[in-house]
Amino acid sequence: MTELKAQLTVDGVDKTIELPVYSGTEGPMVVDVRGLTAQGLFTYDPGFMSTASCESKITYIDGGQGTLLHRGYPIEQLAEHSTYLETCYLLLYGELPSKAEKEAFEATITSHTMVHESIADFYHGFRRDAHPMAIMCGAVGALSAFYHESLNIENEEHRVQTAIKLIAKIPTLAAMCYKFSIGQPFMYPDNSKSYAENFLHMMFGVPCEESNIKPVIARAMDRVFLLHADHEQNASTSTVRLAGSSGANPFACVASGIAALWGPAHGGANEAVLNMLYEIGDVSRIDEYIKRAKDKNDPFRLMGFGHRVYKNFDPRAKVMKQSCDEVLQELGLEDDPLLKIAKRLEQIALEDEYFIEKKLYPNVDFYSGIILKALGIPVEMFTVIFATGRTPGWVAHWHEMISGPYKIGRPRQLYTGYSKRDYVKLEDR
Ligand code: SDX
């Protein structure tokens, strides 16, 4: 990185503070503010709107252009030409695999899809109506109680093995959430199936008959996973990095990422989009909801719209919308009423001054819910699908951080509480 300089003058601080400035290969320059503490100053950035928390080579987003690159490759090209597991390899190792490397990686992932038989006992402790994200927080966190033989995080091979175990096992745990909720037996993975096919087999298969997964459904499922694989320093990935910065067990770190993803402002938005479309119910009621979304006094937000970084179309939303059309057409569901509401809602919002002025465009969650519904995935499982897809991103960022020099993440604050005061005895209060 080339080093430039920034000069900072602060009222009450008698000298100009010089700060290094770095340029990356893409994106804004960054001001290195680490020297401010020595000057008795902190930066202040709630929500980290203007903060680069780390250096990374994995994913680049240009919110103004609507660009998303994974190790330099545009998401549109990966969605068209690649597969989810190949993209997992790319995120983890930094390059597209050769044919032999791809086949070896797929075989390795396939051979790790089973989970320890004791894991099933954790599920039976939940109520049948437990939200599957609650179960996933528990089940993935529970993995930290296994695999003690490969948990020296300073050992690169152990880190890679952990990444592979998580990518391989999370779909199995995810499908087990669904099976538990409907009282059907857990399905073991079928190593003869591709990653997406196997997931659908574990979700919808039953022990008493062969699974018949339509190729169009498996291809759409694979693409949904691929479109969710990574997204720079989003809230859940930043959570995994922060948890990992203490040297915590990586399975527990990913469980913390799942917890962060659950919120409706983040990965929980896909479930919230479907619930919103159901609530709107008919295109005639869209204007009422657009009005509510613009009303400062109404907490209602148009779910699936807006993004901290994208102030243009989320490129994943464009690919998701195209896949949505293809899947629904191939399944003969092109007249899906929710799709009609979604398309009309998008059209109205994109022409509305409020959304234009605030640069609110459809994000990855807007159309994903409609595809997932068409694939037969129940709404409460949508965020679990997002977590499954995002796992390679979480583990790639964790691996990248632990592979280099890192410090425990420990932000400071602007303190506006009481200054020092003496204790008041009970009888004197
Ligand atoms: C994901 O970070 C990532 O990369 C996340 C993600 C990933 O792959 O990891 O891309 C996945 O989380 C996508 C986002 C999914 N969430 C939603 O769809 C929920 C609805 N969207 C919003 O809650 C919101 O847009 C956020 C949370 C996504 C972004 O919020 P910001 O960046 O903090 O922006 P903000 O809340 O400050 O909003 C700016 C203005 C506000 O108005 P003013 O106070 O300036 O007057 O825009 C308004 C907001 O009220 N606004 C909306 C809106 N989103 C923002 N108004 C109505 N509907 C919305 N959806």
Residues whose N, C-alpha, C, O or C-beta is under 5 A from the ligand:
A	BS01	SDX	H231 N234 A235 P264 A265 H266 G267 A269 A293 R301 L302 M303 G304 F305 G306 H307 R308 K358 N363 D365
